[in-house]
Amino acid sequence: MALSYADNPQVQKNRWRILTAVGLFTFMATLDGSIVNIALPVMSRDLKIPMNQSEWIVSIYLIMICALLLLFGKVGDAFGKVKVFKIGTFLFVLGSLLCGFNGGLPLLLGARVVQALGASMTMSNNNGIITEVFPLKERGRALGLTGSFVALGSIAGPGIGGLILAHFSWGYIFWINVPIGILTIIFGHFILPKDIIKTHEKIDYAGFVSFAALIVSLFLGIFIGQQIGFTSPIILTAFVVALISAGIFVWIEQHVEQPLLSFRLFKNVDFSLSLLCAFLIFIVNFFFNVISPFYLENALGLAPNLAGYSLMIFPIVQVVVAPIAGSISDKIGPELLTFVGLILISISQVGYMLMNLQTPIWLFMFFVGLVGLGNGIFQAPNNTIVMSSVGVQDLGVAGGINALARNLGMVFGISLSTTVLYAAMSRNYGQKVTGYIPGHADVFIAGMHDAFMVALVICLIATALTGWRMLKHRH
């Protein structure tokens, strides 16, 4: 059998349905990284835990996904992306079911780990499946739509979460996945093709263990350090473990025959730059994701459902624009579009820096729409550059690295935004602050301005790198 779906008329006939099945699961897996944020105050009250403990419900999901993505990208290349994707969908639905029961924090965190296990299996193989199935002339559009599902899931969380919380208990933000997930599993059973591209390579488990140790110790250090201080001996120990694990991981990858992460991929400048820019922009997006609910609900006093409606503009604009940008990218190439998208995102960060208690809500919503437009124009062509710059045998690991860049961006975005926000608020308030201070909206606004200034700088770095790549291709 030829190692291509291009000559299989049944697969080609179903290719847009395959995209729908893959995209729906991609949406749910990324949604669950962000939907919990808006529910944390309710969950901490119901579970009778302090706010800083409730943040682990978000963090543990993202940390586990980051630790597992490279492994399952490689497993997908070795044994079949569709097989790994299908197992992941089942585990994700099972985890979602368990998450909705109010059985205390340990049960919820355990269920989030099951969810993350399934999510990492689907996320690391979605782009690889789409790249295998679609012919080159349609790949930009198809990856654009996949990128829409990713972006929609990662950004729509606060909006959808707010709408669910306005009418139901917090368990339903997880249970909503179950019926949709079961329908998608049934749909996928009939639509997804059988795997034909398998390398049967040995899996580099030593590399995986060292990489997982690096991710877990690094992010435990970051998240716990925010609460107890970064000079605490336990935090310094976590960072040392992360550093040693990183060294061991690099050494193993350079000495095993079939590494988990092939560093030769990074010699391709387009691949490396596109990943770096995706990472930076997801950091920027999560500054917005973390800070905007505080601004709308605490500072302006909007109800969660109204805050949710306002934040939904971002994903709605993005999901409309991304496939159009993908189609244009197929015709004119992706470089110019990524640059234009990043300029629009940069302008929106300037808008957020100028927000205060007197800002009309329509102006805030305009900048939310603008950042959705910028992301829609940027994400699809950027995904196309990443996935089209590797060979077919590396599609799984490239998809895993791409998803890793995205999820690392989310985790860094959450930790960096709260670190900058609370540091600036502490400086303005004159004592240590680790949350919103009732009756002191001015302190929050000052912190928000500093946070979005940092987001703007990060966005401008990504814009400059993309501009350089565009000029390089022109010469």
C-alpha positions as a Markdown table, in Angstrom:
| # | Residue | x | y | z |
|---|---|---|---|---|
| 1 | Met | 0.0 | 0.0 | 0.0 |
| 2 | Ala | 1.3 | 3.5 | -0.9 |
| 3 | Leu | 2.2 | 5.6 | 2.0 |
| 4 | Ser | -0.3 | 8.3 | 1.1 |
| 5 | Tyr | -4.0 | 8.9 | 1.4 |
| 6 | Ala | -3.9 | 11.1 | -1.7 |
| 7 | Asp | -4.8 | 8.2 | -4.0 |
| 8 | Asn | -7.5 | 6.8 | -1.8 |
| 9 | Pro | -10.8 | 8.0 | -3.2 |
| 10 | Gln | -12.8 | 7.1 | 0.0 |
| 11 | Val | -10.5 | 9.2 | 2.2 |
| 12 | Gln | -10.4 | 12.1 | -0.2 |
| 13 | Lys | -14.2 | 12.0 | -0.4 |
| 14 | Asn | -14.4 | 12.1 | 3.4 |
| 15 | Arg | -11.5 | 14.5 | 4.0 |
| 16 | Trp | -13.7 | 17.5 | 5.2 |
| 17 | Arg | -15.6 | 15.1 | 7.5 |
| 18 | Ile | -12.3 | 13.8 | 8.9 |
| 19 | Leu | -11.4 | 17.4 | 9.6 |
| 20 | Thr | -14.7 | 18.0 | 11.4 |
| 21 | Ala | -14.2 | 14.9 | 13.6 |
| 22 | Val | -10.6 | 15.9 | 14.4 |
| 23 | Gly | -11.5 | 19.6 | 14.9 |
| 24 | Leu | -14.3 | 18.9 | 17.3 |
| 25 | Phe | -12.1 | 17.0 | 19.7 |
| 26 | Thr | -9.3 | 19.5 | 19.3 |
| 27 | Phe | -11.7 | 22.2 | 20.3 |
| 28 | Met | -12.8 | 20.4 | 23.4 |
| 29 | Ala | -9.3 | 19.5 | 24.5 |
| 30 | Thr | -8.0 | 23.1 | 24.2 |
| 31 | Leu | -11.3 | 24.5 | 25.6 |
| 32 | Asp | -10.6 | 22.6 | 28.9 |
| 33 | Gly | -7.3 | 24.5 | 29.3 |
| 34 | Ser | -9.1 | 27.8 | 29.6 |
| 35 | Ile | -12.8 | 27.2 | 30.5 |
| 36 | Val | -12.0 | 26.6 | 34.2 |
| 37 | Asn | -10.5 | 30.0 | 34.8 |
| 38 | Ile | -13.8 | 31.8 | 35.0 |
| 39 | Ala | -15.3 | 29.1 | 37.3 |
| 40 | Leu | -12.4 | 29.1 | 39.9 |
| 41 | Pro | -14.1 | 31.5 | 42.4 |
| 42 | Val | -17.3 | 29.3 | 42.4 |
| 43 | Met | -15.3 | 26.1 | 42.6 |
| 44 | Ser | -13.1 | 27.3 | 45.4 |
| 45 | Arg | -16.2 | 28.2 | 47.4 |
| 46 | Asp | -18.0 | 24.9 | 46.7 |
| 47 | Leu | -14.9 | 22.8 | 47.3 |
| 48 | Lys | -14.0 | 24.9 | 50.4 |
| 49 | Ile | -10.4 | 25.5 | 49.3 |
| 50 | Pro | -8.5 | 28.8 | 49.0 |
| 51 | Met | -8.2 | 30.5 | 45.6 |
| 52 | Asn | -4.5 | 29.6 | 45.2 |
| 53 | Gln | -5.2 | 25.9 | 45.6 |
| 54 | Ser | -8.1 | 26.1 | 43.1 |
| 55 | Glu | -5.6 | 27.4 | 40.5 |
| 56 | Trp | -4.1 | 23.9 | 40.4 |
| 57 | Ile | -7.3 | 22.7 | 38.6 |
| 58 | Val | -6.1 | 24.7 | 35.6 |
| 59 | Ser | -2.3 | 24.2 | 36.1 |
| 60 | Ile | -2.2 | 20.4 | 36.5 |
| 61 | Tyr | -4.1 | 20.0 | 33.2 |
| 62 | Leu | -1.7 | 22.2 | 31.2 |
| 63 | Ile | 1.4 | 20.8 | 32.9 |
| 64 | Met | 0.5 | 17.2 | 32.2 |
| 65 | Ile | -0.3 | 18.0 | 28.5 |
| 66 | Cys | 3.1 | 19.7 | 28.1 |
| 67 | Ala | 4.9 | 16.7 | 29.7 |
| 68 | Leu | 3.1 | 14.2 | 27.4 |
| 69 | Leu | 2.8 | 15.9 | 24.0 |
| 70 | Leu | 6.2 | 14.9 | 22.6 |
| 71 | Leu | 5.8 | 11.2 | 23.7 |
| 72 | Phe | 2.4 | 10.8 | 22.0 |
| 73 | Gly | 3.6 | 12.7 | 18.9 |
| 74 | Lys | 6.3 | 10.1 | 18.5 |
| 75 | Val | 3.9 | 7.2 | 19.5 |
| 76 | Gly | 1.6 | 8.4 | 16.7 |
| 77 | Asp | 4.4 | 8.4 | 14.1 |
| 78 | Ala | 5.5 | 4.9 | 15.2 |
| 79 | Phe | 2.1 | 3.1 | 15.6 |
| 80 | Gly | -0.5 | 5.2 | 13.8 |
| 81 | Lys | -1.8 | 8.7 | 14.5 |
| 82 | Val | -5.4 | 7.8 | 14.1 |
| 83 | Lys | -5.1 | 4.9 | 16.6 |
| 84 | Val | -3.5 | 7.2 | 19.2 |
| 85 | Phe | -6.1 | 9.9 | 18.5 |
| 86 | Lys | -9.0 | 7.5 | 19.0 |
| 87 | Ile | -7.7 | 6.2 | 22.4 |
| 88 | Gly | -7.1 | 9.8 | 23.4 |
| 89 | Thr | -10.7 | 10.7 | 22.7 |
| 90 | Phe | -12.0 | 7.9 | 24.9 |
| 91 | Leu | -9.8 | 8.9 | 27.8 |
| 92 | Phe | -10.7 | 12.6 | 27.5 |
| 93 | Val | -14.4 | 11.8 | 27.7 |
| 94 | Leu | -13.9 | 9.5 | 30.7 |
| 95 | Gly | -11.8 | 12.3 | 32.4 |
| 96 | Ser | -14.5 | 14.9 | 31.6 |
| 97 | Leu | -17.2 | 12.7 | 33.2 |
| 98 | Leu | -15.2 | 12.2 | 36.4 |
| 99 | Cys | -14.3 | 15.9 | 36.6 |
| 100 | Gly | -17.9 | 17.0 | 37.0 |
| 101 | Phe | -18.5 | 15.1 | 40.3 |
| 102 | Asn | -18.0 | 17.2 | 43.4 |
| 103 | Gly | -15.9 | 14.7 | 45.3 |
| 104 | Gly | -13.2 | 17.1 | 46.6 |
| 105 | Leu | -10.0 | 18.5 | 45.2 |
| 106 | Pro | -7.9 | 15.3 | 45.0 |
| 107 | Leu | -10.6 | 13.5 | 42.9 |
| 108 | Leu | -10.9 | 16.5 | 40.7 |
| 109 | Leu | -7.1 | 16.8 | 40.1 |
| 110 | Gly | -6.9 | 13.0 | 39.4 |
| 111 | Ala | -9.7 | 13.3 | 36.8 |
| 112 | Arg | -7.9 | 16.3 | 35.3 |
| 113 | Val | -4.8 | 14.1 | 34.8 |
| 114 | Val | -7.0 | 11.5 | 33.0 |
| 115 | Gln | -8.4 | 14.3 | 30.8 |
| 116 | Ala | -4.9 | 15.7 | 30.1 |
| 117 | Leu | -3.7 | 12.2 | 29.1 |
| 118 | Gly | -6.5 | 12.0 | 26.5 |
| 119 | Ala | -6.1 | 15.6 | 25.4 |
| 120 | Ser | -2.3 | 15.2 | 24.8 |
| 121 | Met | -3.0 | 12.1 | 22.6 |
| 122 | Thr | -5.4 | 14.0 | 20.4 |
| 123 | Met | -3.5 | 17.3 | 20.3 |
| 124 | Ser | -0.2 | 15.8 | 19.3 |
| 125 | Asn | -1.7 | 14.0 | 16.3 |
| 126 | Asn | -4.4 | 16.2 | 15.0 |
| 127 | Asn | -2.3 | 18.3 | 12.7 |
| 128 | Gly | -0.4 | 15.2 | 11.5 |
| 129 | Ile | -3.7 | 13.5 | 10.5 |
| 130 | Ile | -4.9 | 16.6 | 8.6 |
| 131 | Thr | -1.5 | 17.0 | 6.8 |
| 132 | Glu | -1.5 | 13.4 | 5.8 |
| 133 | Val | -5.1 | 13.5 | 4.5 |
| 134 | Phe | -5.2 | 16.8 | 2.6 |
| 135 | Pro | -3.4 | 17.5 | -0.7 |
| 136 | Leu | -0.9 | 20.3 | -0.6 |
| 137 | Lys | -3.1 | 22.8 | -2.5 |
| 138 | Glu | -5.8 | 22.6 | 0.3 |
| 139 | Arg | -3.5 | 22.1 | 3.3 |
| 140 | Gly | -3.4 | 25.8 | 4.3 |
| 141 | Arg | -7.1 | 26.0 | 4.4 |
| 142 | Ala | -7.4 | 22.7 | 6.3 |
| 143 | Leu | -4.8 | 23.6 | 8.9 |
| 144 | Gly | -6.4 | 27.0 | 9.1 |
| 145 | Leu | -9.6 | 25.3 | 10.1 |
| 146 | Thr | -7.8 | 23.1 | 12.6 |
| 147 | Gly | -6.1 | 26.2 | 13.9 |
| 148 | Ser | -9.5 | 27.8 | 14.3 |
| 149 | Phe | -10.6 | 24.9 | 16.5 |
| 150 | Val | -7.4 | 25.2 | 18.6 |
| 151 | Ala | -7.7 | 29.0 | 19.0 |
| 152 | Leu | -11.5 | 28.9 | 19.5 |
| 153 | Gly | -11.0 | 26.3 | 22.3 |
| 154 | Ser | -8.2 | 28.1 | 24.0 |
| 155 | Ile | -9.8 | 31.5 | 23.9 |
| 156 | Ala | -13.6 | 30.7 | 24.1 |
| 157 | Gly | -13.2 | 29.2 | 27.6 |
| 158 | Pro | -14.1 | 32.3 | 29.7 |
| 159 | Gly | -17.1 | 33.1 | 27.4 |
| 160 | Ile | -18.6 | 29.6 | 27.3 |
| 161 | Gly | -17.8 | 29.0 | 31.0 |
| 162 | Gly | -19.5 | 32.3 | 31.9 |
| 163 | Leu | -22.7 | 31.2 | 30.0 |
| 164 | Ile | -22.8 | 27.8 | 31.6 |
| 165 | Leu | -22.2 | 29.1 | 35.1 |
| 166 | Ala | -25.1 | 31.6 | 34.7 |
| 167 | His | -27.5 | 28.7 | 34.4 |
| 168 | Phe | -25.9 | 25.5 | 35.8 |
| 169 | Ser | -23.4 | 24.3 | 38.5 |
| 170 | Trp | -19.7 | 24.2 | 37.7 |
| 171 | Gly | -19.7 | 20.4 | 37.0 |
| 172 | Tyr | -21.4 | 21.2 | 33.7 |
| 173 | Ile | -18.4 | 22.9 | 32.3 |
| 174 | Phe | -16.9 | 19.4 | 32.2 |
| 175 | Trp | -20.0 | 17.4 | 31.5 |
| 176 | Ile | -20.8 | 19.4 | 28.4 |
| 177 | Asn | -17.9 | 17.4 | 26.8 |
| 178 | Val | -19.5 | 14.0 | 27.4 |
| 179 | Pro | -22.4 | 14.0 | 24.9 |
| 180 | Ile | -20.4 | 15.9 | 22.3 |
| 181 | Gly | -17.4 | 13.6 | 22.9 |
| 182 | Ile | -19.5 | 10.4 | 22.5 |
| 183 | Leu | -21.1 | 11.7 | 19.3 |
| 184 | Thr | -17.6 | 12.6 | 18.0 |
| 185 | Ile | -16.2 | 9.1 | 18.9 |
| 186 | Ile | -19.1 | 7.4 | 17.0 |
| 187 | Phe | -18.6 | 9.8 | 14.0 |
| 188 | Gly | -14.9 | 9.3 | 14.1 |
| 189 | His | -15.3 | 5.5 | 14.2 |
| 190 | Phe | -17.0 | 5.6 | 10.7 |
| 191 | Ile | -15.1 | 8.5 | 9.2 |
| 192 | Leu | -11.4 | 8.4 | 10.4 |
| 193 | Pro | -9.2 | 6.3 | 8.0 |
| 194 | Lys | -7.1 | 3.3 | 9.0 |
| 195 | Asp | -3.5 | 4.2 | 9.7 |
| 196 | Ile | -1.1 | 3.5 | 6.7 |
| 197 | Ile | 1.9 | 5.6 | 7.8 |
| 198 | Lys | 3.7 | 3.9 | 10.6 |
| 199 | Thr | 7.5 | 4.1 | 11.2 |
| 200 | His | 7.5 | 1.3 | 13.9 |
| 201 | Glu | 10.5 | 3.2 | 15.5 |
| 202 | Lys | 11.5 | 2.4 | 19.1 |
| 203 | Ile | 10.2 | 4.9 | 21.6 |
| 204 | Asp | 12.8 | 6.9 | 23.5 |
| 205 | Tyr | 11.3 | 6.4 | 27.0 |
| 206 | Ala | 14.5 | 7.7 | 28.8 |
| 207 | Gly | 14.1 | 10.9 | 26.8 |
| 208 | Phe | 10.4 | 11.1 | 27.8 |
| 209 | Val | 11.2 | 10.6 | 31.5 |
| 210 | Ser | 13.8 | 13.3 | 31.5 |
| 211 | Phe | 11.6 | 15.7 | 29.5 |
| 212 | Ala | 8.6 | 15.1 | 31.8 |
| 213 | Ala | 10.8 | 15.7 | 34.9 |
| 214 | Leu | 12.0 | 19.0 | 33.3 |
| 215 | Ile | 8.4 | 20.2 | 32.6 |
| 216 | Val | 6.9 | 19.1 | 35.9 |
| 217 | Ser | 9.7 | 20.5 | 38.1 |
| 218 | Leu | 9.9 | 23.8 | 36.2 |
| 219 | Phe | 6.2 | 24.5 | 36.4 |
| 220 | Leu | 5.8 | 23.3 | 39.9 |
| 221 | Gly | 8.6 | 25.8 | 40.8 |
| 222 | Ile | 6.9 | 28.6 | 38.9 |
| 223 | Phe | 3.3 | 28.1 | 40.2 |
| 224 | Ile | 4.3 | 27.3 | 43.9 |
| 225 | Gly | 7.0 | 30.0 | 43.8 |
| 226 | Gln | 4.2 | 32.6 | 43.1 |
| 227 | Gln | 2.6 | 31.7 | 46.4 |
| 228 | Ile | 5.7 | 31.2 | 48.7 |
| 229 | Gly | 8.4 | 33.3 | 47.0 |
| 230 | Phe | 11.0 | 32.2 | 44.4 |
| 231 | Thr | 13.9 | 32.3 | 46.9 |
| 232 | Ser | 12.4 | 29.5 | 49.0 |
| 233 | Pro | 14.7 | 26.4 | 49.2 |
| 234 | Ile | 12.0 | 24.1 | 47.8 |
| 235 | Ile | 11.5 | 26.3 | 44.8 |
| 236 | Leu | 15.2 | 26.7 | 44.1 |
| 237 | Thr | 15.5 | 22.8 | 44.4 |
| 238 | Ala | 12.7 | 22.5 | 41.8 |
| 239 | Phe | 14.5 | 24.8 | 39.4 |
| 240 | Val | 17.8 | 22.9 | 39.9 |
| 241 | Val | 16.0 | 19.6 | 39.1 |
| 242 | Ala | 14.5 | 21.2 | 36.0 |
| 243 | Leu | 18.0 | 22.4 | 34.9 |
| 244 | Ile | 19.6 | 19.0 | 35.5 |
| 245 | Ser | 16.7 | 17.2 | 33.7 |
| 246 | Ala | 17.1 | 19.6 | 30.7 |
| 247 | Gly | 20.8 | 18.7 | 30.5 |
| 248 | Ile | 20.1 | 15.0 | 30.7 |
| 249 | Phe | 17.3 | 15.3 | 28.1 |
| 250 | Val | 19.6 | 17.1 | 25.6 |
| 251 | Trp | 22.4 | 14.5 | 26.2 |
| 252 | Ile | 20.0 | 11.6 | 25.7 |
| 253 | Glu | 18.5 | 13.1 | 22.5 |
| 254 | Gln | 21.9 | 13.5 | 21.0 |
| 255 | His | 23.0 | 10.0 | 21.7 |
| 256 | Val | 20.0 | 7.7 | 21.0 |
| 257 | Glu | 19.4 | 6.3 | 17.5 |
| 258 | Gln | 15.7 | 7.4 | 17.4 |
| 259 | Pro | 15.3 | 10.4 | 19.7 |
| 260 | Leu | 12.0 | 11.7 | 21.1 |
| 261 | Leu | 12.8 | 15.2 | 19.8 |
| 262 | Ser | 15.0 | 15.3 | 16.8 |
| 263 | Phe | 17.0 | 18.5 | 17.0 |
| 264 | Arg | 17.7 | 18.4 | 13.3 |
| 265 | Leu | 14.1 | 19.7 | 12.8 |
| 266 | Phe | 15.2 | 23.0 | 14.4 |
| 267 | Lys | 17.9 | 23.6 | 11.8 |
| 268 | Asn | 15.0 | 24.6 | 9.5 |
| 269 | Val | 14.7 | 28.3 | 10.3 |
| 270 | Asp | 11.1 | 28.5 | 9.1 |
| 271 | Phe | 10.0 | 25.7 | 11.4 |
| 272 | Ser | 11.9 | 27.1 | 14.4 |
| 273 | Leu | 10.8 | 30.8 | 14.0 |
| 274 | Ser | 7.1 | 29.8 | 13.4 |
| 275 | Leu | 7.1 | 27.7 | 16.6 |
| 276 | Leu | 8.7 | 30.5 | 18.6 |
| 277 | Cys | 6.2 | 33.0 | 17.3 |
| 278 | Ala | 3.3 | 30.7 | 18.1 |
| 279 | Phe | 4.7 | 30.3 | 21.6 |
| 280 | Leu | 5.0 | 34.0 | 22.1 |
| 281 | Ile | 1.5 | 34.8 | 20.8 |
| 282 | Phe | -0.1 | 32.2 | 23.1 |
| 283 | Ile | 1.7 | 33.8 | 26.0 |
| 284 | Val | 0.1 | 37.1 | 24.9 |
| 285 | Asn | -3.4 | 35.6 | 24.5 |
| 286 | Phe | -3.2 | 34.1 | 28.0 |
| 287 | Phe | -2.3 | 37.5 | 29.5 |
| 288 | Phe | -5.7 | 38.5 | 28.1 |
| 289 | Asn | -7.4 | 35.3 | 29.2 |
| 290 | Val | -6.3 | 35.6 | 32.8 |
| 291 | Ile | -6.7 | 39.4 | 33.3 |
| 292 | Ser | -9.9 | 40.2 | 31.3 |
| 293 | Pro | -12.3 | 38.3 | 33.7 |
| 294 | Phe | -10.9 | 40.3 | 36.6 |
| 295 | Tyr | -11.3 | 43.5 | 34.7 |
| 296 | Leu | -14.9 | 42.9 | 33.6 |
| 297 | Glu | -16.3 | 41.1 | 36.7 |
| 298 | Asn | -14.3 | 42.7 | 39.6 |
| 299 | Ala | -13.3 | 46.1 | 38.4 |
| 300 | Leu | -16.3 | 47.0 | 36.2 |
| 301 | Gly | -18.8 | 44.8 | 38.2 |
| 302 | Leu | -20.3 | 42.9 | 35.2 |
| 303 | Ala | -22.2 | 39.7 | 35.8 |
| 304 | Pro | -20.3 | 36.5 | 34.6 |
| 305 | Asn | -22.7 | 35.9 | 31.7 |
| 306 | Leu | -22.3 | 39.5 | 30.5 |
| 307 | Ala | -18.5 | 39.2 | 30.8 |
| 308 | Gly | -18.8 | 35.9 | 28.9 |
| 309 | Tyr | -20.7 | 37.6 | 26.1 |
| 310 | Ser | -18.1 | 40.3 | 25.8 |
| 311 | Leu | -15.2 | 37.8 | 25.6 |
| 312 | Met | -16.9 | 35.6 | 23.0 |
| 313 | Ile | -16.2 | 38.3 | 20.4 |
| 314 | Phe | -12.5 | 37.1 | 20.2 |
| 315 | Pro | -13.2 | 33.5 | 19.2 |
| 316 | Ile | -16.2 | 34.3 | 17.0 |
| 317 | Val | -14.1 | 36.8 | 14.9 |
| 318 | Gln | -11.2 | 34.4 | 14.9 |
| 319 | Val | -13.2 | 31.3 | 13.8 |
| 320 | Val | -14.7 | 33.3 | 10.8 |
| 321 | Val | -11.3 | 34.8 | 9.7 |
| 322 | Ala | -9.0 | 31.8 | 10.2 |
| 323 | Pro | -10.2 | 29.6 | 7.3 |
| 324 | Ile | -10.3 | 32.6 | 5.0 |
| 325 | Ala | -6.7 | 33.4 | 5.9 |
| 326 | Gly | -5.8 | 29.8 | 5.3 |
| 327 | Ser | -7.4 | 29.9 | 1.8 |
| 328 | Ile | -5.5 | 33.1 | 1.0 |
| 329 | Ser | -2.3 | 31.6 | 2.4 |
| 330 | Asp | -2.7 | 28.7 | -0.1 |
| 331 | Lys | -2.8 | 31.3 | -3.0 |
| 332 | Ile | -0.2 | 34.0 | -1.9 |
| 333 | Gly | 1.9 | 32.2 | 0.6 |
| 334 | Pro | 1.8 | 32.5 | 4.4 |
| 335 | Glu | 4.6 | 35.0 | 5.3 |
| 336 | Leu | 2.8 | 38.4 | 4.7 |
| 337 | Leu | -0.4 | 37.2 | 6.5 |
| 338 | Thr | 1.5 | 36.2 | 9.6 |
| 339 | Phe | 3.1 | 39.6 | 9.7 |
| 340 | Val | -0.2 | 41.5 | 9.3 |
| 341 | Gly | -1.9 | 39.4 | 11.9 |
| 342 | Leu | 0.8 | 40.2 | 14.5 |
| 343 | Ile | 0.6 | 43.9 | 13.8 |
| 344 | Leu | -3.1 | 43.8 | 14.6 |
| 345 | Ile | -2.5 | 41.8 | 17.8 |
| 346 | Ser | 0.1 | 44.4 | 18.8 |
| 347 | Ile | -2.3 | 47.3 | 18.3 |
| 348 | Ser | -4.9 | 45.5 | 20.5 |
| 349 | Gln | -2.4 | 45.3 | 23.3 |
| 350 | Val | -1.9 | 49.0 | 23.2 |
| 351 | Gly | -5.7 | 49.3 | 23.4 |
| 352 | Tyr | -5.7 | 47.1 | 26.6 |
| 353 | Met | -3.0 | 49.2 | 28.1 |
| 354 | Leu | -5.2 | 52.3 | 27.9 |
| 355 | Met | -8.3 | 50.7 | 29.5 |
| 356 | Asn | -9.6 | 52.1 | 32.8 |
| 357 | Leu | -12.8 | 52.2 | 34.9 |
| 358 | Gln | -14.2 | 54.9 | 32.6 |
| 359 | Thr | -13.6 | 53.1 | 29.3 |
| 360 | Pro | -16.9 | 52.4 | 27.4 |
| 361 | Ile | -17.6 | 48.6 | 27.1 |
| 362 | Trp | -18.0 | 49.0 | 23.3 |
| 363 | Leu | -14.4 | 50.2 | 23.0 |
| 364 | Phe | -13.1 | 47.2 | 25.1 |
| 365 | Met | -15.1 | 44.9 | 22.8 |
| 366 | Phe | -13.6 | 46.6 | 19.7 |
| 367 | Phe | -10.1 | 45.7 | 20.9 |
| 368 | Val | -11.3 | 42.1 | 21.8 |
| 369 | Gly | -12.5 | 41.8 | 18.2 |
| 370 | Leu | -9.3 | 43.3 | 16.8 |
| 371 | Val | -7.2 | 40.7 | 18.6 |
| 372 | Gly | -9.5 | 38.0 | 17.3 |
| 373 | Leu | -9.0 | 39.3 | 13.8 |
| 374 | Gly | -5.2 | 39.4 | 14.3 |
| 375 | Asn | -5.1 | 35.8 | 15.6 |
| 376 | Gly | -7.3 | 34.6 | 12.8 |
| 377 | Ile | -5.0 | 36.0 | 10.2 |
| 378 | Phe | -1.8 | 34.8 | 12.0 |
| 379 | Gln | -2.6 | 31.3 | 13.3 |
| 380 | Ala | -3.5 | 29.4 | 10.1 |
| 381 | Pro | -0.6 | 30.5 | 7.9 |
| 382 | Asn | 1.8 | 30.0 | 10.8 |
| 383 | Asn | 0.5 | 26.4 | 11.3 |
| 384 | Thr | 1.0 | 25.8 | 7.6 |
| 385 | Ile | 4.6 | 26.9 | 7.7 |
| 386 | Val | 5.3 | 24.6 | 10.7 |
| 387 | Met | 3.6 | 21.5 | 9.2 |
| 388 | Ser | 4.8 | 22.0 | 5.6 |
| 389 | Ser | 8.5 | 22.4 | 6.6 |
| 390 | Val | 8.9 | 18.7 | 7.8 |
| 391 | Gly | 8.9 | 15.4 | 6.0 |
| 392 | Val | 5.9 | 13.0 | 6.2 |
| 393 | Gln | 7.8 | 10.7 | 8.6 |
| 394 | Asp | 8.1 | 13.6 | 11.1 |
| 395 | Leu | 4.5 | 14.9 | 10.9 |
| 396 | Gly | 3.5 | 13.4 | 14.3 |
| 397 | Val | 6.4 | 14.8 | 16.2 |
| 398 | Ala | 6.1 | 18.2 | 14.4 |
| 399 | Gly | 2.4 | 18.3 | 15.4 |
| 400 | Gly | 3.5 | 17.4 | 19.0 |
| 401 | Ile | 6.1 | 20.1 | 19.1 |
| 402 | Asn | 3.6 | 22.6 | 17.6 |
| 403 | Ala | 1.0 | 21.7 | 20.3 |
| 404 | Leu | 3.8 | 21.9 | 22.9 |
| 405 | Ala | 4.7 | 25.4 | 21.9 |
| 406 | Arg | 1.1 | 26.4 | 22.2 |
| 407 | Asn | 0.5 | 24.8 | 25.6 |
| 408 | Leu | 3.8 | 26.1 | 26.9 |
| 409 | Gly | 2.6 | 29.5 | 25.8 |
| 410 | Met | -0.6 | 29.0 | 27.8 |
| 411 | Val | 1.3 | 27.9 | 31.0 |
| 412 | Phe | 3.9 | 30.7 | 30.7 |
| 413 | Gly | 1.1 | 33.2 | 29.9 |
| 414 | Ile | -0.8 | 32.2 | 33.1 |
| 415 | Ser | 2.2 | 32.3 | 35.3 |
| 416 | Leu | 3.9 | 35.4 | 33.8 |
| 417 | Ser | 0.7 | 37.5 | 33.6 |
| 418 | Thr | -0.2 | 36.8 | 37.3 |
| 419 | Thr | 3.4 | 37.3 | 38.4 |
| 420 | Val | 3.6 | 40.7 | 36.6 |
| 421 | Leu | 0.0 | 41.7 | 37.7 |
| 422 | Tyr | 0.5 | 40.9 | 41.4 |
| 423 | Ala | 4.0 | 42.4 | 41.5 |
| 424 | Ala | 2.7 | 45.7 | 40.0 |
| 425 | Met | -0.4 | 45.6 | 42.3 |
| 426 | Ser | 1.8 | 44.9 | 45.4 |
| 427 | Arg | 4.1 | 47.9 | 44.4 |
| 428 | Asn | 1.0 | 50.2 | 44.1 |
| 429 | Tyr | -0.7 | 48.9 | 47.3 |
| 430 | Gly | 2.4 | 48.9 | 49.5 |
| 431 | Gln | 2.1 | 45.3 | 50.6 |
| 432 | Lys | 2.1 | 41.8 | 49.0 |
| 433 | Val | -1.0 | 41.1 | 46.9 |
| 434 | Thr | -2.0 | 37.7 | 45.4 |
| 435 | Gly | -5.5 | 38.4 | 44.2 |
| 436 | Tyr | -8.0 | 41.2 | 43.5 |
| 437 | Ile | -8.5 | 43.6 | 46.4 |
| 438 | Pro | -12.2 | 44.5 | 46.9 |
| 439 | Gly | -12.7 | 48.3 | 46.9 |
| 440 | His | -9.3 | 49.0 | 45.2 |
| 441 | Ala | -10.0 | 48.8 | 41.5 |
| 442 | Asp | -7.4 | 51.5 | 40.9 |
| 443 | Val | -4.7 | 49.2 | 42.2 |
| 444 | Phe | -5.8 | 46.4 | 39.8 |
| 445 | Ile | -6.0 | 48.9 | 36.9 |
| 446 | Ala | -2.4 | 50.0 | 37.5 |
| 447 | Gly | -1.3 | 46.3 | 37.6 |
| 448 | Met | -3.3 | 45.6 | 34.4 |
| 449 | His | -1.5 | 48.4 | 32.6 |
| 450 | Asp | 1.9 | 47.0 | 33.5 |
| 451 | Ala | 0.9 | 43.5 | 32.5 |
| 452 | Phe | -0.3 | 44.5 | 29.1 |
| 453 | Met | 2.8 | 46.5 | 28.6 |
| 454 | Val | 4.8 | 43.3 | 29.0 |
| 455 | Ala | 2.4 | 41.5 | 26.6 |
| 456 | Leu | 2.9 | 44.3 | 24.0 |
| 457 | Val | 6.7 | 43.8 | 24.2 |
| 458 | Ile | 6.4 | 40.1 | 23.7 |
| 459 | Cys | 4.1 | 40.7 | 20.8 |
| 460 | Leu | 6.5 | 43.2 | 19.2 |
| 461 | Ile | 9.3 | 40.6 | 19.4 |
| 462 | Ala | 7.2 | 38.1 | 17.5 |
| 463 | Thr | 6.2 | 40.7 | 15.0 |
| 464 | Ala | 9.9 | 41.7 | 14.4 |
| 465 | Leu | 10.9 | 38.0 | 14.0 |
| 466 | Thr | 8.1 | 37.4 | 11.5 |
| 467 | Gly | 8.9 | 40.6 | 9.6 |
| 468 | Trp | 12.6 | 39.4 | 9.3 |
| 469 | Arg | 11.5 | 36.0 | 8.0 |
| 470 | Met | 9.2 | 37.7 | 5.4 |
| 471 | Leu | 12.1 | 39.9 | 4.2 |
| 472 | Lys | 14.4 | 36.9 | 4.0 |
| 473 | His | 11.9 | 35.1 | 1.7 |
| 474 | Arg | 11.6 | 38.1 | -0.5 |
| 475 | His | 15.3 | 38.3 | -1.2 |
